[in-house]
């Protein structure tokens, strides 16, 4: 029997939309309020797959999630880019002028900053999840409070959309990854993207030399993110995403980087969602 897919947030959240789009609308989900809890469902085998946001085109990387995948020795097996459209919603028969507070995830509030400058009477309150706020407003019939969430959440919880697509930058995408305990995609013909991590000696040219290997092996660097090593001051781990046309080129680069870099580790090999 297929186990449910764990997500951060509740039904109607953007994580839930990814499950519906990447898998199917009939997939069961485990609702978790934190990413740590999402990871725990996988480690405890309450789920076999989880969905995690990894970066946003406006706000950048969600750095702690890189560490969660790495520290728990999990594998990225897929990715999905979701167009994020933020809707302002509340109970029926209310106007924006009636709203005293808007509760939502800090990332959503940040992405809608310009909209609320024009509505300075509204107090912004951080919450754990966008759709969870929508559900609370519906269940508790909270007047004067609005949520920022998806159209799916508005429909699911019977809320009225007061303003559509209120994010400051209209082109707003979040990259989500599908994570499992172990890598299970052995079809090299389908794999054209990889994520890996490495550390380097703190000396001149070490990073440039390694990046030259990627270029020489015809790999395209799509992402590089540094993360400080807590136990070693001023030393950094690098998280890198690359795309490639031929798996053999990636294998060649991987074998060279294993020698050149410290603690080289593959975090996942999967299909590029942008191609």
Secondary structure, 3 states (H helix, E strand, C coil): CCCCEEEEECCCCHHHHHHHHHCCCCCCEEEECCHHHHHHHHHCCCCCCEEEEEEECCCEECHHHHHHHHHCCCEEEEEEEEECCCEEEECCCCCHHHCCEEEEEHHHHHHCHHHHHCCCCCEEEEECCHHHHHHHHHHHCCCCEEEEECHHHHHHHCCEEEECCCCCCCCCEEEEEEEECCCCCCCCCCCCEEEEEEECCCCCCHHHHHHHHHHHCCCEEEEEEEEECCCCCCCEEEEEEEECCCHHHHHHHHHHHHHHCEEEEEEEEECCCCC
